[in-house]
Amino acid sequence: MAYGTPATIDDVETYYTDIRGGRPPSQELLDELTQRYRAIGGRSPLLEITRSQAAGIQERVEGLSSYVGQKHAAPFISEAVARMRDDGIEEAVGLVLAPHYSAMSVGDYERRARSAAEEHGWNGTFTMIDSWHLEERFVALLASRVADALGRLSERARQEAVVVFTAHSLPTSILEHGDPYPEQLQQTADAVAARAGLERWQIGWQSAGRTTVPWIGPDLLDILVELAAKGVPGVAVCPCGFVADHLEVLYDVDIEAKALAFDLEIEMERTESPNDDPRFLEMLAGVVVRAFER
Ligand code: FEC
């Protein structure tokens, strides 16, 4: 399961309305989001990458059929579950293509899958995978990507560079119920830092929604301002809460954060996304197999 993306620029309004729980966005919000999609070339590669990740996991697990279901665009999770019923699938595991658990993200995917099962009368066994943020091969892949990103900084900037590990922000209301999301991001960051032998790293949040409620911080943009004020010459951003190239990486990090870093005269590089790297798919195939064995 993955977040989903509008198929074309004309689908942005329907997509945004779905994200907002059925409330259409104002013209101003719609224009602003449309402009972000235009800035990355008119569409996001998220669905293609999600399909390629699903196919890559399927081909690594004997006898496995994979079904792609998205949260906010077709093919929706509900359609995937209906197809599983039609195909006579008796046992399934639910894997979200995002490493960290929050009741508001992974928990929401699970609720959607379970209610679709009820709605479509699918009675198979369903095991949900909550998180896989500390999988050794995931940590190793990120550590090598961080080393690559640091290697792209000039030697001067690299000496005192800080690595910022980011995930999508969520409203602070999740913290009231002891949600593990921030702690899991910190755990991924610490594990990657240990593996890569980092001296300076921190976590940060990105892509907070355009709503009036408070969102978890510090935001990546504020961190850049703070680091520049301290005289830090270089930053490597590792958006480890995401596993594919899409709007939040290609715009929020590559365009918005990079423009700010440029203004602040601080060098900034981003780690390459896992996408369909065979090492990443091998790791996820292992996670899926273990879930079937539970
Ligand atoms: O490439 C693409 O077309 C889609 C990129 C995309 C990903 C993604 C992942 C996550 N989101 C999460 C939480 C929220 C919450 C809200 C929210 C809003 C948006 C909007 C866009 C968007 N998200 Fe997203 N998210 C992506 C795209 N997200 C576009 C709407 C405009 C905006 O606010 O920027 C706020 C909803 C509300 O209005 O109430 C909450 C989380 C993830 C990471 C886990 C996952 O992948 O599911 C958490 C990719």
Residues whose N, C-alpha, C, O or C-beta is under 5 A from the ligand:
A	BS01	FEC	Y3 G4 T5 P6 I19 R20 S44 L46 L97 A98 S105 H168 S169 S207 A208 G209 R210 G241 H246 L247 E248
